[in-house]
Amino acid sequence: MSAGRRIAWFALSLLLAFLASLPLWLHLPEPKSALAIGTASCVSGCEETSPVRLPLSWRERGGQAEYRVEFSLEQRPSQPLYVFIPVLKQRAGIWLAGRQIADSGTQALMTGVTSGSTMLAPLPADDLLEGVNALHITLQAAGLTRGYLSKVYVGTADQLAPYYRLRTFLLEHLRLMVLAAQLLACVAVLVTWIYRPRDELFGWMSLLLVVSLLSYASLLADLLPRVSSLLPYALMLNTATGFILMIIALLVNGSRPPPWLKACAAAVPGACVLLALSGMASPYAIVLAIGTPILVLAPLATLAISAWGALAGKVKEAWLLLVPLALLCMATLHDGAVAAMWLDGPVYIAFYYRQAIIIAIAVILARRLGISLLRLDGANAHLKQRLAQREQELARLHEEERHETMQRVRSEERQRLTADLHDGLSGHLASIIALAEREHSPFIESSARDALDDLRAVIHSLDIGDRELAAALSGLRERLERQLKRMGIALDWSTAHLPEISGVTPTHALNVLRIVQEAITNAAKHGPAAHIRVSGKAGLLGQAVIVIDNDGEPFLRGCGSGLRNMRRRAIQLGGSVRIEALADGTRVTLTLPRRLPDPPRHAGQPA
Amino acid sequence: MQANRPDNVQYASCRVLLVEDDEPLRDRFTRILASWPGSCLVAACATLAEALACLRSQDIDLLITDLRLPDGHGTQAIRTLRRLNPAAEAMVISVLADDATVIEAIEAGAAGYLLKDADSFELLEAIRELRAGRSPISTSIARVIVRRLSAPADAPRPALEQALTPRETEILQGIAKGFTYAELAEQLGISRQTVPVHVKNIYRKLEAHNRSEAVFEATRLGLI
């Protein structure tokens, strides 16, 4: 990671930590211009002695009390007035002049254990008096909850409404948004796990998200009062999240969670429920004695695990879990302090911070998916490259094999031809030569010799491969040497300087041999020459140049069929033949290109 | 008069056996050999059986044999000759100087070859050269041998390449490329007449190698 990216990440983390810690130290604004009521007097059921300072918090859990607060108006108000209680817990009714004007239990959505409510109620103008007015506030707290009442404000709609809306948003809407986010994350992780069941981490993440939905049981209880008796059981089952969180942290670290921890995730909530059902302890007592300590201690233990992974194990993902865990622990400590009444305030905030864990889980999930896709891309590119290489290799092998097959076929063909020749034709020709000699028929003998030589040329050329023109010419030399020797003609031959040319096929080789043979035969028969010189050399452009000189009669312009054939063959070879008269003889020059043309498909047979 | 020529003195005792199944050719070679005073044509056989009988019953210095015979192959006669008399020479009669059977004959022990249409001059010169320790080689034969040299040998077999001297390998490769004796001699800084001497040595090594390979094969097959 580059230094720039490191700094960017650090800055982003700081910003997130700052935003995330806001609830811990930021106090919500109170209405400034409205009339604030800071004291109340106790009417009935109070722990405190009158007068009571607001905000007040009960020491005991559950119960009911009635308070009286007073405010004075100088004159009857010209605008409608409202009473505003920023935070109360858990349910409040407001009475004015003996009439109930509001009940938070029917207004607020969230009346659950951990949340507080806010309340805004219009004061009926008819009941307001000049001078002192008295409001009676009844406060109820159920089950595990402690009663709480903040300061009370009286003011106009303009003065109070924004503060009311802010609290409604934070205490009700935001919680629902958090629930929606958790449901979304839950679905995403669950689907990921379904498609990748062998990834244990995804399984535990899904379980955490599903089980922690139980913490919304209080909301459900508000909506369906019948299930409220099940609320403590939901909270007991919710203790599983503490263990699951530890397992997830271990998996993120890359360690193997111990089996007993996995067993605890099922055994502890199960034992709690069984204990409660057996009637040995009250459900609320169990939640307090077992559930709450687990939910407080588990984040601390998980924090330690993640810190160990991030700092000692250098696991990057552990950092993603460490920061939200640190915030959750702070929030848990905050809530603990509130519960122990070391801190003032009715609202437990750990609930909000659990969502930070869910966000971290979503980030880890997305990160893993992203990394997997990157690896997949890399693997794809690698495979494609490998595939291309293999294809190339295969194509090369195929070409080689084709070439070898061609060679083999040609070799077999040649062997067959040679065998045929040896057994049949050539033997007969040799017999004819012998017979003609015996019968003194020089023409027959000469024709038979020519035929045999021609057969040899064909056979020999069949064995010629690419870049083997010199070898082909050498075979011709071996045959011509004998003939010319018989005729008393000296042959001077040098093809050592003939450049290698490519594209040589048996057909090409035979064409070259026939041209050279024709030139030599012409020189021997029509020259008549006493000395023939064949030399090979390189042309200016690297062509192969074969020069056949003889010391016979200088060439006179003519157009015998032999000459025509030589030219035709030279054209087939992509080269040229030049015949010129020297002072004391004739010169035939055959020029061949560095690469001979590919033969036409149908020209498989030697011409 | 002719007895005074060095050739005749040198080869006066050259006993020749001719094996050729084709009558006109056998007749022709017989006439040519008969016209050569230095030779003594012991017999002109038409079959392998005759030739083998003759080889066993008489001393032969030079065997001139066709390869395809009605009752067998000329290489058998060559092997028999070389076994009976390692100093004797063998030549094969072939229609092509690059026929695979010529190589086969060389491996059997032949050190020279004749073309079937060879005239008297060629034939006698070929015999003279051979008797003087010089063997002919064609581009094609050289190419076949070079190909064998470069073919990967099985590990336990004696490699032919190791049997040849670097000079012999150079000569083979030069001939295979199409160089004439003169060009090759100039390139290697040796006399032109030395080239065919090297060629004969190469042939002898081919024969020895072939024999050792046969032994190797037989050992491998459990025949020996």
Interface residues (C-beta under 8 A of the other chain):
Chain A: Q415 T418 L421 H422 D423 S426 G427 L429 A430 S431 I433 A434 L435 E437 R438 A448 R449 L452 R456 I459 H460 D463 A470 A471 A472 L473 S474 G475 R477 E478 R482 K485 R486 W493 S494 T495 A496
Chain B: D22 P24 L25 D27 R28 R68 S94 V95 L96 A97 D98 D99 A100 T101 L115 K116 D117 A118 D119 F121 E122 S138 T139 S140 R143 A176 K177 G178 F179 T180 E183 Q187
